[in-house]
Amino acid sequence: MKEYNAKYRNENINKIKEYKKNYFQKNKYKIKQNQEINKEKIKAQRYEKHNCNCGGKYTNNSKATHEKTTKHKKYIQTQHVQQ
């Protein structure tokens, strides 16, 4: 199925682009309205605060950065040693 979908996309790339362009033009207002509604939900999820077991705090937006901190790495190493 994946091969078929990839083949279809490659063979009909211009047709797909034209369809997406027309869809956006027809539904521009609806799309913008949905983006505004979901904007607040996404922002709330992004900045939701969490407490880590290492003693640190992070938001979903900065989770990757937190996991690279020295404090978090030391905690992870001590957990692997104890097991």
FILUM-438580 format. One record per atom (N, C-alpha, C): x, y, z. Coordinates in steps of 0.2 Angstrom, whole numbers, plus 5000, padded with zeros to 4 digits. Layout:
<pt><x>X</x><y>Y</y><z>Z</z></pt>
...
# end
This chain:
<pt><x>5004</x><y>4994</y><z>5000</z></pt>
<pt><x>5000</x><y>5000</y><z>5000</z></pt>
<pt><x>5004</x><y>5006</y><z>5000</z></pt>
<pt><x>5010</x><y>5006</y><z>5004</z></pt>
<pt><x>5014</x><y>5012</y><z>5004</z></pt>
<pt><x>5017</x><y>5013</y><z>4997</z></pt>
<pt><x>5019</x><y>5008</y><z>4994</z></pt>
<pt><x>5022</x><y>5009</y><z>4988</z></pt>
<pt><x>5018</x><y>5012</y><z>4983</z></pt>
<pt><x>5011</x><y>5010</y><z>4983</z></pt>
<pt><x>5006</x><y>5012</y><z>4978</z></pt>
<pt><x>5005</x><y>5020</y><z>4980</z></pt>
<pt><x>5005</x><y>5022</y><z>4986</z></pt>
<pt><x>5004</x><y>5029</y><z>4988</z></pt>
<pt><x>5009</x><y>5033</y><z>4986</z></pt>
<pt><x>5015</x><y>5031</y><z>4987</z></pt>
<pt><x>5021</x><y>5034</y><z>4985</z></pt>
<pt><x>5021</x><y>5035</y><z>4977</z></pt>
<pt><x>5020</x><y>5030</y><z>4974</z></pt>
<pt><x>5020</x><y>5030</y><z>4966</z></pt>
<pt><x>5014</x><y>5035</y><z>4964</z></pt>
<pt><x>5009</x><y>5035</y><z>4967</z></pt>
<pt><x>5003</x><y>5039</y><z>4965</z></pt>
<pt><x>5005</x><y>5047</y><z>4966</z></pt>
<pt><x>5008</x><y>5048</y><z>4972</z></pt>
<pt><x>5010</x><y>5055</y><z>4973</z></pt>
<pt><x>5016</x><y>5057</y><z>4968</z></pt>
<pt><x>5020</x><y>5053</y><z>4966</z></pt>
<pt><x>5026</x><y>5055</y><z>4962</z></pt>
<pt><x>5023</x><y>5056</y><z>4955</z></pt>
<pt><x>5018</x><y>5052</y><z>4953</z></pt>
<pt><x>5015</x><y>5053</y><z>4946</z></pt>
<pt><x>5010</x><y>5059</y><z>4946</z></pt>
<pt><x>5007</x><y>5061</y><z>4951</z></pt>
<pt><x>5002</x><y>5066</y><z>4951</z></pt>
<pt><x>5003</x><y>5072</y><z>4955</z></pt>
<pt><x>5010</x><y>5073</y><z>4956</z></pt>
<pt><x>5012</x><y>5079</y><z>4960</z></pt>
<pt><x>5009</x><y>5085</y><z>4958</z></pt>
<pt><x>5008</x><y>5087</y><z>4952</z></pt>
<pt><x>5005</x><y>5093</y><z>4950</z></pt>
<pt><x>4997</x><y>5093</y><z>4951</z></pt>
<pt><x>4994</x><y>5088</y><z>4950</z></pt>
<pt><x>4987</x><y>5087</y><z>4951</z></pt>
<pt><x>4986</x><y>5088</y><z>4959</z></pt>
<pt><x>4990</x><y>5085</y><z>4963</z></pt>
<pt><x>4989</x><y>5086</y><z>4970</z></pt>
<pt><x>4990</x><y>5093</y><z>4973</z></pt>
<pt><x>4995</x><y>5096</y><z>4970</z></pt>
<pt><x>4996</x><y>5103</y><z>4972</z></pt>
<pt><x>4991</x><y>5108</y><z>4970</z></pt>
<pt><x>4988</x><y>5107</y><z>4964</z></pt>
<pt><x>4982</x><y>5111</y><z>4961</z></pt>
<pt><x>4976</x><y>5109</y><z>4966</z></pt>
<pt><x>4975</x><y>5103</y><z>4968</z></pt>
<pt><x>4969</x><y>5102</y><z>4972</z></pt>
<pt><x>4970</x><y>5105</y><z>4979</z></pt>
<pt><x>4976</x><y>5105</y><z>4982</z></pt>
<pt><x>4977</x><y>5108</y><z>4988</z></pt>
<pt><x>4976</x><y>5116</y><z>4988</z></pt>
<pt><x>4979</x><y>5118</y><z>4982</z></pt>
<pt><x>4978</x><y>5126</y><z>4981</z></pt>
<pt><x>4971</x><y>5128</y><z>4981</z></pt>
<pt><x>4967</x><y>5124</y><z>4977</z></pt>
<pt><x>4960</x><y>5126</y><z>4976</z></pt>
<pt><x>4956</x><y>5125</y><z>4983</z></pt>
<pt><x>4958</x><y>5119</y><z>4986</z></pt>
<pt><x>4954</x><y>5118</y><z>4993</z></pt>
<pt><x>4955</x><y>5124</y><z>4998</z></pt>
<pt><x>4962</x><y>5126</y><z>4998</z></pt>
<pt><x>4963</x><y>5131</y><z>5002</z></pt>
<pt><x>4959</x><y>5138</y><z>5001</z></pt>
<pt><x>4959</x><y>5139</y><z>4994</z></pt>
<pt><x>4956</x><y>5145</y><z>4992</z></pt>
<pt><x>4948</x><y>5145</y><z>4994</z></pt>
<pt><x>4945</x><y>5139</y><z>4993</z></pt>
<pt><x>4938</x><y>5138</y><z>4994</z></pt>
<pt><x>4937</x><y>5138</y><z>5002</z></pt>
<pt><x>4941</x><y>5136</y><z>5006</z></pt>
<pt><x>4940</x><y>5135</y><z>5013</z></pt>
<pt><x>4945</x><y>5140</y><z>5017</z></pt>
<pt><x>4947</x><y>5145</y><z>5014</z></pt>
<pt><x>4952</x><y>5149</y><z>5018</z></pt>
<pt><x>4949</x><y>5152</y><z>5025</z></pt>
<pt><x>4943</x><y>5154</y><z>5025</z></pt>
<pt><x>4940</x><y>5157</y><z>5031</z></pt>
<pt><x>4940</x><y>5151</y><z>5036</z></pt>
<pt><x>4937</x><y>5146</y><z>5034</z></pt>
<pt><x>4936</x><y>5140</y><z>5039</z></pt>
<pt><x>4943</x><y>5138</y><z>5042</z></pt>
<pt><x>4948</x><y>5137</y><z>5037</z></pt>
<pt><x>4955</x><y>5135</y><z>5040</z></pt>
<pt><x>4958</x><y>5140</y><z>5045</z></pt>
<pt><x>4957</x><y>5147</y><z>5043</z></pt>
<pt><x>4960</x><y>5152</y><z>5048</z></pt>
<pt><x>4956</x><y>5152</y><z>5054</z></pt>
<pt><x>4950</x><y>5151</y><z>5054</z></pt>
<pt><x>4946</x><y>5150</y><z>5060</z></pt>
<pt><x>4948</x><y>5144</y><z>5065</z></pt>
<pt><x>4949</x><y>5139</y><z>5061</z></pt>
<pt><x>4951</x><y>5133</y><z>5065</z></pt>
<pt><x>4958</x><y>5134</y><z>5068</z></pt>
<pt><x>4962</x><y>5137</y><z>5064</z></pt>
<pt><x>4969</x><y>5138</y><z>5067</z></pt>
<pt><x>4969</x><y>5143</y><z>5073</z></pt>
<pt><x>4965</x><y>5148</y><z>5073</z></pt>
<pt><x>4964</x><y>5152</y><z>5079</z></pt>
<pt><x>4961</x><y>5149</y><z>5085</z></pt>
<pt><x>4956</x><y>5144</y><z>5084</z></pt>
<pt><x>4954</x><y>5140</y><z>5089</z></pt>
<pt><x>4959</x><y>5136</y><z>5092</z></pt>
<pt><x>4962</x><y>5132</y><z>5088</z></pt>
<pt><x>4967</x><y>5127</y><z>5090</z></pt>
<pt><x>4974</x><y>5131</y><z>5093</z></pt>
<pt><x>4975</x><y>5137</y><z>5091</z></pt>
<pt><x>4981</x><y>5140</y><z>5093</z></pt>
<pt><x>4982</x><y>5141</y><z>5101</z></pt>
<pt><x>4976</x><y>5142</y><z>5104</z></pt>
<pt><x>4976</x><y>5143</y><z>5111</z></pt>
<pt><x>4977</x><y>5136</y><z>5114</z></pt>
<pt><x>4974</x><y>5130</y><z>5112</z></pt>
<pt><x>4975</x><y>5124</y><z>5114</z></pt>
<pt><x>4983</x><y>5122</y><z>5114</z></pt>
<pt><x>4985</x><y>5123</y><z>5108</z></pt>
<pt><x>4992</x><y>5121</y><z>5107</z></pt>
<pt><x>4997</x><y>5125</y><z>5111</z></pt>
<pt><x>4996</x><y>5131</y><z>5112</z></pt>
<pt><x>5000</x><y>5135</y><z>5117</z></pt>
<pt><x>4999</x><y>5133</y><z>5124</z></pt>
<pt><x>4993</x><y>5131</y><z>5126</z></pt>
<pt><x>4992</x><y>5129</y><z>5133</z></pt>
<pt><x>4996</x><y>5122</y><z>5134</z></pt>
<pt><x>4996</x><y>5118</y><z>5129</z></pt>
<pt><x>5000</x><y>5111</y><z>5129</z></pt>
<pt><x>5007</x><y>5112</y><z>5129</z></pt>
<pt><x>5009</x><y>5117</y><z>5125</z></pt>
<pt><x>5017</x><y>5118</y><z>5124</z></pt>
<pt><x>5020</x><y>5121</y><z>5131</z></pt>
<pt><x>5016</x><y>5125</y><z>5134</z></pt>
<pt><x>5019</x><y>5128</y><z>5140</z></pt>
<pt><x>5016</x><y>5125</y><z>5147</z></pt>
<pt><x>5014</x><y>5119</y><z>5147</z></pt>
<pt><x>5012</x><y>5115</y><z>5152</z></pt>
<pt><x>5018</x><y>5113</y><z>5156</z></pt>
<pt><x>5018</x><y>5114</y><z>5163</z></pt>
<pt><x>5024</x><y>5113</y><z>5167</z></pt>
<pt><x>5023</x><y>5106</y><z>5170</z></pt>
<pt><x>5029</x><y>5103</y><z>5170</z></pt>
<pt><x>5030</x><y>5096</y><z>5173</z></pt>
<pt><x>5036</x><y>5096</y><z>5178</z></pt>
<pt><x>5036</x><y>5092</y><z>5183</z></pt>
<pt><x>5041</x><y>5091</y><z>5188</z></pt>
<pt><x>5044</x><y>5084</y><z>5186</z></pt>
<pt><x>5051</x><y>5085</y><z>5185</z></pt>
<pt><x>5055</x><y>5079</y><z>5183</z></pt>
<pt><x>5057</x><y>5075</y><z>5189</z></pt>
<pt><x>5058</x><y>5068</y><z>5189</z></pt>
<pt><x>5060</x><y>5064</y><z>5194</z></pt>
<pt><x>5067</x><y>5066</y><z>5196</z></pt>
<pt><x>5071</x><y>5070</y><z>5192</z></pt>
<pt><x>5078</x><y>5072</y><z>5194</z></pt>
<pt><x>5078</x><y>5078</y><z>5198</z></pt>
<pt><x>5072</x><y>5081</y><z>5199</z></pt>
<pt><x>5071</x><y>5087</y><z>5204</z></pt>
<pt><x>5071</x><y>5093</y><z>5200</z></pt>
<pt><x>5071</x><y>5093</y><z>5193</z></pt>
<pt><x>5071</x><y>5099</y><z>5189</z></pt>
<pt><x>5063</x><y>5100</y><z>5186</z></pt>
<pt><x>5062</x><y>5105</y><z>5183</z></pt>
<pt><x>5056</x><y>5107</y><z>5181</z></pt>
<pt><x>5057</x><y>5109</y><z>5173</z></pt>
<pt><x>5052</x><y>5107</y><z>5169</z></pt>
<pt><x>5052</x><y>5109</y><z>5162</z></pt>
<pt><x>5045</x><y>5110</y><z>5159</z></pt>
<pt><x>5045</x><y>5113</y><z>5153</z></pt>
<pt><x>5038</x><y>5113</y><z>5150</z></pt>
<pt><x>5039</x><y>5108</y><z>5144</z></pt>
<pt><x>5034</x><y>5107</y><z>5141</z></pt>
<pt><x>5034</x><y>5102</y><z>5135</z></pt>
<pt><x>5038</x><y>5106</y><z>5129</z></pt>
<pt><x>5038</x><y>5112</y><z>5129</z></pt>
<pt><x>5042</x><y>5116</y><z>5124</z></pt>
<pt><x>5050</x><y>5115</y><z>5125</z></pt>
<pt><x>5052</x><y>5114</y><z>5132</z></pt>
<pt><x>5059</x><y>5114</y><z>5133</z></pt>
<pt><x>5061</x><y>5107</y><z>5136</z></pt>
<pt><x>5057</x><y>5102</y><z>5134</z></pt>
<pt><x>5059</x><y>5095</y><z>5137</z></pt>
<pt><x>5065</x><y>5092</y><z>5134</z></pt>
<pt><x>5067</x><y>5093</y><z>5128</z></pt>
<pt><x>5073</x><y>5091</y><z>5125</z></pt>
<pt><x>5079</x><y>5094</y><z>5128</z></pt>
<pt><x>5078</x><y>5101</y><z>5129</z></pt>
<pt><x>5084</x><y>5104</y><z>5132</z></pt>
<pt><x>5085</x><y>5102</y><z>5140</z></pt>
<pt><x>5079</x><y>5101</y><z>5143</z></pt>
<pt><x>5080</x><y>5098</y><z>5150</z></pt>
<pt><x>5084</x><y>5092</y><z>5150</z></pt>
<pt><x>5082</x><y>5087</y><z>5146</z></pt>
<pt><x>5085</x><y>5081</y><z>5146</z></pt>
<pt><x>5092</x><y>5081</y><z>5144</z></pt>
<pt><x>5095</x><y>5086</y><z>5142</z></pt>
<pt><x>5102</x><y>5087</y><z>5140</z></pt>
<pt><x>5106</x><y>5090</y><z>5146</z></pt>
<pt><x>5102</x><y>5092</y><z>5151</z></pt>
<pt><x>5106</x><y>5096</y><z>5157</z></pt>
<pt><x>5110</x><y>5091</y><z>5161</z></pt>
<pt><x>5115</x><y>5093</y><z>5164</z></pt>
<pt><x>5119</x><y>5089</y><z>5168</z></pt>
<pt><x>5116</x><y>5086</y><z>5174</z></pt>
<pt><x>5111</x><y>5090</y><z>5177</z></pt>
<pt><x>5107</x><y>5087</y><z>5183</z></pt>
<pt><x>5103</x><y>5081</y><z>5180</z></pt>
<pt><x>5100</x><y>5082</y><z>5175</z></pt>
<pt><x>5096</x><y>5076</y><z>5172</z></pt>
<pt><x>5100</x><y>5070</y><z>5170</z></pt>
<pt><x>5106</x><y>5071</y><z>5167</z></pt>
<pt><x>5110</x><y>5066</y><z>5165</z></pt>
<pt><x>5113</x><y>5062</y><z>5171</z></pt>
<pt><x>5115</x><y>5066</y><z>5176</z></pt>
<pt><x>5117</x><y>5062</y><z>5182</z></pt>
<pt><x>5112</x><y>5058</y><z>5185</z></pt>
<pt><x>5106</x><y>5061</y><z>5185</z></pt>
<pt><x>5100</x><y>5057</y><z>5188</z></pt>
<pt><x>5099</x><y>5050</y><z>5184</z></pt>
<pt><x>5099</x><y>5051</y><z>5178</z></pt>
<pt><x>5098</x><y>5045</y><z>5174</z></pt>
<pt><x>5104</x><y>5040</y><z>5175</z></pt>
<pt><x>5110</x><y>5042</y><z>5175</z></pt>
<pt><x>5116</x><y>5038</y><z>5177</z></pt>
<pt><x>5115</x><y>5034</y><z>5183</z></pt>
<pt><x>5113</x><y>5038</y><z>5188</z></pt>
<pt><x>5112</x><y>5035</y><z>5195</z></pt>
<pt><x>5106</x><y>5029</y><z>5195</z></pt>
<pt><x>5101</x><y>5031</y><z>5191</z></pt>
<pt><x>5096</x><y>5026</y><z>5190</z></pt>
<pt><x>5098</x><y>5019</y><z>5187</z></pt>
<pt><x>5102</x><y>5020</y><z>5182</z></pt>
<pt><x>5105</x><y>5014</y><z>5178</z></pt>
<pt><x>5110</x><y>5010</y><z>5183</z></pt>
<pt><x>5114</x><y>5013</y><z>5187</z></pt>
<pt><x>5118</x><y>5010</y><z>5192</z></pt>
<pt><x>5115</x><y>5006</y><z>5197</z></pt>
<pt><x>5109</x><y>5009</y><z>5199</z></pt>
<pt><x>5105</x><y>5006</y><z>5205</z></pt>
<pt><x>5102</x><y>5000</y><z>5202</z></pt>
<pt><x>5100</x><y>4999</y><z>5196</z></pt>
<pt><x>5097</x><y>4993</y><z>5193</z></pt>
<pt><x>5101</x><y>4988</y><z>5192</z></pt>
# end
